[in-house]
Amino acid sequence: MDHEDSRAERRRNQEELWRDTNIDARQQLNTNEARQIYRKRYLHAIDLYDAVYALVILSRETDSYISLLSGQSYELILKVSEYLGFSQQNQSQSWINSILFPSCIHPCTQTSKFRVFVRKRPLLSYEAENCEYCVVKARKDRKTIICHEGKLSKTSRQLQMKHVQYRFDNVLEEDIDNNRVCEATVKPLLQHVRNTASATLLFYGQTGTGKTYTLIAALKYLAKHITEKVSVSFYELHGRSKCYDLLQNRIEIKLLNDATGKVQAVGAKQIELKTPSENSLMQILNSGIQLRSSCSTERNPVSSRSHAICRFHFSRHALTLVDLAGSERNYDTRNMNAQDHRESAEINKSLLALKSCFQAYHSLSRGKSFMSKKIEKPLFQRWNQNDATTKTKHIANITTPVRLDFRASILTRSLCECFLDKSHMTYIVAAVSPSAADINHTLDSLRHVGLMMKTSPLQNTLITETSLSQRTWKLLEKPVHEWSCKEVREYLNTEDNGRFAHIVLPPNLDGKGLLRLGARSLGSLFEGVQRHARAEMEGNAWTVGVDTENTSDDIGRRLFDSLRAAQTKAMSARLGLRA
């Protein structure tokens, strides 16, 4: 009984010590925590990428000084890219080749039936207050956009950066105002409607990226530049089959096909203006905008939960502006109720149907009548016939005919003219956020609008791995026996991504004393088996070889080999030899 009381007393004392600690015992950080804690390393990795990218661009210029280096610029770029962390040589070569020899870039013509524009909004005030930073950048050609996605490795000791480069018809940076955006997108469509045929302008992207903001700017531009007779209709598509007129206080209307096959909004009010003025037209449009369905989400307090369609009917043709509802992810909709989740699912389903129509249209335009895709076999077919006790998941390749399925969604029914009329022109404005918190949404938006293009806009993807600890590079050029005590500690904290950070060093141990220790002596300095639970940085301490029979000897041997390699490299460089 006394023994049990003693154990309970020791337990209470230990819990009292733990209560005063402010240490998170988790071994893994979530994405948002890692992005904030290692903010400087993320930005440093982006700067390294930009440095190598600039070096590649310089070598491509004929008048650049780097191209005069005896034809060795390509090898120089490879060495620099590997030095900065692009360790996979084959990947570095393909990435450099895609920039030096951009033969895969699709042509962007002004007369293309479908064109895609990307508009990047600036960082908002609350994002700046939360120390968010920009991970989306546009190049000087105003057609190329690069996204930098950073993640921690599974061991939480390395930073994996994924640099994805796309090329679209036009990339509109945050320094471009609304007037210039409308000059690039709305003006050509307005001229096309007046001279040739109907046109459509789609606004696509994550909620909170400025789709409705750009729509209002486009409406103001049209109200200012439309001088001829015009009729205006404004309605929204809500849910699976609901349609409401925004010019008649949201009364429900029907979408029906006429004799020619075109979809008409039966019951929708058309306001005719014989001599339209900017004030009168905007007064009509503002009344419809205020009646749109919206709700508050984690990413946007006034997120639009419907597809808004504003149509300007001219004498022969029509110009349609479509503000698509913003896409959301599950972790961005935690505060929604069941009805909100059903509406969000219907929104995503309609957007998927629209992308499928674009894909089918481009496949048919290239002469493809069938397309192959991978599906999972039914559950009853996933049993291995040779061994009934083993479950095997089978993936089957099937071939399906390509067809434009307009009836998959009420949205695609409304926009079927974009695909059926060969002279119809369609522009897509993809709004993206530059914030690191929204990088997953941004990549999804760019990938999805890429499916709406005739050729893939993806140019290249480069994945790099760097240490979370930034080492002084001069240390690599100095022999080990010349290291000071401070430099020895810096080496152990950064070598092999912190593998030896939990070595207990004797006082005043310099590089010369470190070399005198053998592999077994170095292993005895490892403190992993001596440390108390819940101590600081314990998660990293136990990630090295705990499943081996002799952890200390294994770590000591690894450290000894690492020191010998560093000494050989430094001495070879000093003597002018090849390591």
Buried (B, 14 or more C-beta within 10 A) or exposed (E): EEEEEEEEEEEEEEEEEEEEEEEEEEBEBEBEEBBBEBBEBBBBBBEBBBEBBEBBBBBBEEEBEBBEEEEEBBEBBBEBBBEBBBBBEEBBBEBBBBBBEEEEEBEBEEEBBBBBBBBBBBBBEEBEEEEBBBBBBBBEEBBBBBBBBBBBEEBBBBBBBBBBBBBBBBBBBBEBEBEEBBEBBBEBBBEBBBEEBBBBBBBBBBBBBBBBBBBBBBBBBBBBEBEEEBBBBBBBBBBEEBBBBBBBEBEEBEBEEEEEEEBBBEBBBEBEBEEBEBEEBBEBBEEBBEBBBBBEBBBBEEBBBBBBBBBBBBEEBBBBBBBBBBBBBEEBBEEBEEEBEEBBEBBBBBBBBBBBBBBBBBBBEEEEEEEEEEEEEEEEEEBEEEEEEEEEEEEEEEEEEBEBEBEBBBBBBBBBBBBEBEEBBBBBBBBBBBBBBBBBBBBBBBBBBBBBBBEEBBBBBBBBBBBBBEEEEEBEEBBBBEBEBEBBBBBBBBBBBBBBBBBEBEEEBBBEBBBEBEBEEBBBBBEBEEBEEEEEEBBBBBBBBEEEEEBBBBBBBBBBEBBEEBBBBBBEBEEEEEE
